[in-house]
Amino acid sequence: MRPTLITLLPALVLAGAAALAQEASDAVAPEAATATGGAMSANAMAALKAKEAGEPVRAPNWMVAAANPLAVEAGAAILAEGGTAADAMVTVQAVLGLVEPQSSGLGGGAFLVWYDAARGALTTLDGRETAPLAADPTLFQMGGERMKWWDAVVGGRSVGTPGTPALMFDAHDRYGNLEVSHLLQPAIDLAESGFAVSPRMAASVARDAERLAGQPRTSAYFLPGGEPIAEGALLKNFPYAATLKALAGGGRDAFYTGDIAQGIVDTVQGFDANPGRLEMIDLAAYQVKERPAVCAAYRAYDVCGMGPPSSGALTVGQILGQLNSFDLSAGVEDAQVLRLIGDASRQAFADRGRYMADSDFVPMPTAGLVDAEYLSARAENLKGDRALDSVAPGRPAFDHALNWADNVSVERPSTSHISIVDSYGNALSMTTTIENGFGSRLMAPGGFLLNNELTDFSFKSHADGVPIANRVEPGKRPRSSMSPTIVMQDGAPVLVIGSPGGSRIIGYVAQAIIAHLDWGMDVQAALDMPHAVNRFGTYDLEEGTYLEEMEGPLTELGYEVNIRGLNSGLHAIQVTPEGLVGGADPRREGIAIGGWGAWALGMRRVANWPGAVIRNPPRA
Ligand code: GLY
């Protein structure tokens, strides 16, 4: 592979050292800094070096890959002491909510795909935010017209009932071994002692400073003294630590009832410029939903992920399913290969825009959309040699009359992805979000940002009198693009992958899977390669990479080409007979760390510190 991408890695390493010299900010920490947040272990430094060199990380028994080294290190420690992938996820998510608060956290939602090694079974957990019971299809309309995007996002109106805390507890109840109090402790410690603000977080705050200034609590945290928090500054979050302690002691209910819930509701309803409709009943009624994985056949594999309300598995599956009969071996620098991928994607996005929404509320042709015969019929359209002149939704098999209008919503890149394999052979792929960077820009009294997930609904409820499947309805979950994926072969996982990136997530994940399966790249090379993404409009080519050279050939084929930044955050783990191979996206700050499992070494009790209680044998 040619080297292509800028990397933030050296700056990130330096940030850890810079933190040592920083005073704690008065606005976020009422006492002097005492800790060295940001210092990295030898493991993390080695992982960063590997990523910088374009090398994957290899390990025999367990691995975790996520968007911030502090979160990955904390998760790795849990796996090393015998925790399951679900245990490690609780720790990783709790730390990410602190150190990457702009992307995910307790105020957001997530989807989790789980491979259960003991049962050889795959399932998914839906922790998506829900619309308040008081919401209606006109939530994002004023005087019958669609609201402007930012007017809708900033404030309480866009906040859905958070699902991430419930998902953390639900996954842990089903698949965890260690005590929640133990799993939350690393984030509590880090919140109290402080962490070094990463370059990415500092840059995100600086870019968004005007919007972050709108709510006093958000502003005090991110703009102490009125200035964006600096890279390397030591940041503490005592309210967040208190929230995690409440969850450690009181469980799920401590979030969804009582003071923490009331703080969320007051924040949402009390933002006078754009109040929301969330009430205590919405939080108390929140439920994680277990749903069957949606799988599509591709080559010798089953590509499995999150079905509705996510469009992720269906759209990734549709792209790959249409490509099944084509030879893509000429690679990403071949215009005809890009044409095939691009037009398969355009056709998949046409179906997505027409049919995909929360299937608990609208009838959906879920099986029909990834039916092999349907996809091979759609693939007939790809047999020319020029870009399709026009693309329309297909007619997947379904047992209801379908008459939906096309979705109308804006989707911006944000979000975070966690991939984990534990030493029992379980695999977890979880994409987690508060939607836009910094979500609604409202911080709850509990020290976490609230999502703006409701703007993933269509702002229009109808088009020419025809209802839109993804319109707002009370209690409904907005359509997502998140594509946490586990690729299976002969019933066992071979690749655990996912990415942030708004609706481009789908293209990032599909291309990385093709790079790995068709072009034989190891996971790090597949994540490093530049992106070419076509949703339903322009063909987007990644700026500053060799794919810019494809502008001419693609324009010749009839595409409108747009050269732009394509900020994926792919994290992937390859499962091989020789062990695990992991990679982290060079466009973000994440790493992969793997190791030996104490469990795999035959130690029946591996707790290495008080409070770590391991159920033995691990629960299936
Ligand atoms: N808000 C990002 C997604 O759900 O696709």
Residues whose N, C-alpha, C, O or C-beta is under 5 A from the ligand:
A	BS01	LIG	T433 E435 R479 S480 S481 M482 G502
